[in-house]
Amino acid sequence: MPTPSLVDVLRHIAREEPLTATVRAFRGLTREHLGQLLDEAAGQLGGGPREAEEPASRTASESTMQGIEVVTPAAGGALNRVRVYSDGAARGNPGPAGAGAVLMNAEGAVVARLGKFLGHQTNNYAEYMGLLIGLQHAKSLGAREVEVFADSELLIRQLGGKYQVKSPTLKPLFQEAQKLLATFGKVKLAHVPRAQNAEADEMSNRAIDERM
């Protein structure tokens, strides 16, 4: 493996390292701004502009298919209708992030609990990833109808067409969610209070704590 250049090292630090102590040491400095400063420094050293969205350069499907833990195995046989409770957490926003989803059958029994550690991401990114891992697992169970419950009003309103998706990082996740939702015969989207989404929230935080 070739020795990395100083530009490569700076870009890696800007993209991957939490740099918590540095952010604390300088009043008013955010992790996002610090990353921008490091990227600018790399550019001044001759690295040129960073390619857009390096942290999210993998496709959404590649991201969601890694590190999923099914805590409660699904019941045997295909399920006609599945309820997907999804959530995401980011400590620092952006910061260490995790996606979580809990799937239930029509009777309200839990058939799967899912968690995925996402590295350093925003809360909105984590919210979408929680939905995606939930929808993908619902498809794997053979569900033909899906009910989505999330405490992110932004996510629900964007998927419902009430809000536009302006973030270049969220757009590919939004598009993948739309494609997945279109594969179900019937879809319901509902915004719920955080208290009604506690199990999915627990999974998103477990994903961070346990690096699922």
C-alpha positions as CSV (number, residue, x, y, z in Angstrom):
1,M,0.0,0.0,0.0
2,P,1.5,3.4,-1.0
3,T,2.3,5.9,1.7
4,P,-0.5,8.4,2.0
5,S,0.2,12.1,1.3
6,L,-0.5,14.8,3.8
7,V,-3.5,15.8,1.7
8,D,-4.9,12.3,2.0
9,V,-4.3,12.2,5.7
10,L,-6.0,15.6,6.3
11,R,-9.0,14.6,4.1
12,H,-9.4,11.3,6.0
13,I,-9.3,13.2,9.4
14,A,-11.9,15.7,8.1
15,R,-14.1,12.9,6.9
16,E,-13.8,10.2,9.6
17,E,-12.5,11.4,12.9
18,P,-14.8,12.8,15.6
19,L,-12.2,15.3,16.9
20,T,-14.3,15.8,20.0
21,A,-11.5,17.3,22.1
22,T,-10.6,19.9,19.4
23,V,-14.2,21.0,19.1
24,R,-14.4,21.4,22.9
25,A,-11.2,23.4,23.0
26,F,-12.4,26.1,20.6
27,R,-15.6,27.9,21.7
28,G,-18.1,28.1,18.9
29,L,-16.4,25.6,16.6
30,T,-18.6,22.8,15.3
31,R,-17.5,19.4,14.0
32,E,-18.9,20.3,10.6
33,H,-16.9,23.6,10.5
34,L,-13.7,21.9,11.7
35,G,-14.1,19.4,8.8
36,Q,-14.4,22.2,6.4
37,L,-11.3,23.9,7.7
38,L,-9.3,20.7,7.4
39,D,-10.6,20.2,3.8
40,E,-9.7,23.8,2.9
41,A,-6.2,23.2,4.3
42,A,-5.8,20.1,2.2
43,G,-6.9,22.1,-0.8
44,Q,-4.3,24.7,-0.1
45,L,-1.7,22.0,-0.1
46,G,-2.6,21.1,-3.6
47,G,-5.2,18.5,-3.1
48,G,-7.9,20.4,-5.1
49,P,-11.5,20.4,-4.1
50,R,-12.9,17.4,-2.3
51,E,-15.3,15.3,-4.3
52,A,-18.9,15.8,-3.1
53,E,-20.3,13.5,-0.5
54,E,-17.3,11.3,0.1
55,P,-18.7,10.0,3.4
56,A,-21.8,8.8,1.6
57,S,-20.1,7.7,-1.6
58,R,-21.4,4.1,-1.3
59,T,-24.9,3.5,-2.6
60,A,-27.7,3.5,-0.1
61,S,-28.3,-0.2,-0.6
62,E,-24.6,-1.0,0.0
63,S,-24.8,0.9,3.3
64,T,-28.0,-0.7,4.5
65,M,-26.9,-4.2,3.8
66,Q,-23.9,-4.1,6.1
67,G,-23.9,-4.7,9.9
68,I,-27.6,-5.4,10.3
69,E,-28.4,-7.4,13.4
70,V,-31.7,-9.3,13.6
71,V,-32.2,-9.6,17.3
72,T,-35.6,-11.3,17.2
73,P,-35.9,-13.8,14.3
74,A,-38.9,-13.3,12.0
75,A,-41.8,-15.7,12.4
76,G,-41.9,-18.5,9.8
77,G,-43.7,-17.9,6.6
78,A,-44.5,-14.7,4.6
79,L,-46.3,-11.8,6.3
80,N,-49.0,-10.0,4.4
81,R,-48.7,-6.7,6.3
82,V,-45.8,-5.4,8.3
83,R,-45.5,-2.4,10.6
84,V,-42.1,-0.7,10.4
85,Y,-41.1,1.6,13.3
86,S,-37.9,3.4,12.2
87,D,-35.6,5.8,13.9
88,G,-32.1,7.3,13.7
89,A,-29.7,8.8,16.3
90,A,-26.6,11.0,15.9
91,R,-24.7,12.2,19.0
92,G,-23.4,15.6,18.0
93,N,-25.4,15.9,14.7
94,P,-23.2,15.2,12.9
95,G,-21.5,12.6,15.1
96,P,-21.5,8.9,15.9
97,A,-24.8,7.7,14.3
98,G,-27.0,4.7,14.3
99,A,-30.1,3.5,12.5
100,G,-32.8,1.4,14.1
101,A,-36.0,-0.4,13.1
102,V,-38.5,-2.6,14.8
103,L,-40.9,-4.7,12.6
104,M,-44.2,-6.0,13.8
105,N,-46.9,-8.2,12.3
106,A,-50.5,-7.2,11.9
107,E,-51.3,-8.3,15.5
108,G,-48.6,-6.1,16.9
109,A,-46.1,-8.9,17.7
110,V,-42.4,-8.0,17.2
111,V,-40.9,-10.1,14.4
112,A,-37.5,-8.3,14.0
113,R,-35.3,-5.7,15.6
114,L,-32.6,-4.2,13.4
115,G,-29.6,-1.9,14.1
116,K,-26.9,-0.5,11.9
117,F,-23.9,1.6,13.0
118,L,-23.4,4.4,10.4
119,G,-20.1,6.0,11.5
120,H,-20.1,9.9,11.5
121,Q,-23.4,11.1,10.1
122,T,-26.2,13.5,10.7
123,N,-29.5,12.7,12.4
124,N,-31.5,13.1,9.2
125,Y,-29.2,10.7,7.4
126,A,-29.7,8.2,10.3
127,E,-33.5,8.6,10.2
128,Y,-33.5,7.6,6.5
129,M,-31.2,4.7,7.0
130,G,-33.4,3.4,9.8
131,L,-36.4,3.5,7.4
132,L,-34.3,1.7,4.6
133,I,-33.2,-1.2,6.8
134,G,-36.7,-1.6,8.0
135,L,-38.2,-1.6,4.5
136,Q,-35.6,-3.9,3.1
137,H,-36.2,-6.4,5.9
138,A,-40.0,-6.1,5.3
139,K,-39.4,-7.1,1.7
140,S,-37.3,-10.1,2.7
141,L,-40.2,-11.3,4.9
142,G,-42.5,-11.2,1.8
143,A,-44.7,-8.4,3.0
144,R,-47.1,-7.0,0.5
145,E,-48.4,-4.1,2.6
146,V,-46.3,-1.8,4.9
147,E,-47.2,0.7,7.5
148,V,-44.3,3.1,8.4
149,F,-44.2,4.9,11.7
150,A,-41.4,7.4,12.5
151,D,-41.0,10.3,14.9
152,S,-39.2,12.4,12.2
153,E,-41.7,14.8,10.8
154,L,-39.2,15.8,8.1
155,L,-38.9,12.2,6.8
156,I,-42.6,11.6,6.8
157,R,-43.4,14.9,5.1
158,Q,-40.7,14.4,2.5
159,L,-41.9,10.9,1.6
160,G,-45.5,12.2,1.5
161,G,-44.5,14.9,-0.9
162,K,-45.2,17.8,1.4
163,Y,-41.5,18.8,1.8
164,Q,-38.9,19.0,-0.8
165,V,-35.6,17.1,-0.4
166,K,-32.8,19.7,-0.9
167,S,-29.9,18.0,0.8
168,P,-27.6,16.3,-1.7
169,T,-26.8,13.7,0.9
170,L,-30.4,12.8,1.6
171,K,-31.6,12.7,-2.0
172,P,-30.2,9.2,-2.9
173,L,-31.7,7.8,0.4
174,F,-35.0,9.5,-0.3
175,Q,-35.0,8.1,-3.9
176,E,-34.2,4.6,-2.7
177,A,-37.0,4.8,0.0
178,Q,-39.4,5.8,-2.8
179,K,-38.4,2.9,-4.9
180,L,-38.8,0.4,-2.0
181,L,-42.2,1.9,-1.0
182,A,-43.4,1.5,-4.6
183,T,-42.8,-2.2,-4.5
184,F,-45.5,-2.7,-1.8
185,G,-49.2,-3.0,-2.8
186,K,-50.3,-0.7,0.0
187,V,-48.3,1.9,2.0
188,K,-49.2,4.0,5.0
189,L,-46.9,6.7,6.4
190,A,-47.5,8.1,9.9
191,H,-45.7,10.6,12.1
192,V,-45.8,9.5,15.7
193,P,-44.6,11.0,19.0
194,R,-41.2,9.9,20.2
195,A,-42.7,8.0,23.1
196,Q,-44.5,5.7,20.6
197,N,-41.3,5.0,18.8
198,A,-39.2,4.0,21.8
199,E,-38.2,0.6,20.6
200,A,-36.8,1.8,17.3
201,D,-35.0,4.6,19.2
202,E,-33.5,2.0,21.5
203,M,-32.2,0.1,18.5
204,S,-30.6,3.1,16.9
205,N,-28.8,3.9,20.1
206,R,-27.8,0.3,20.6
207,A,-26.3,0.4,17.1
208,I,-24.0,3.2,18.2
209,D,-23.1,1.7,21.6
210,E,-22.5,-1.8,20.3
211,R,-21.2,-0.8,16.8
212,M,-23.6,-3.2,15.1
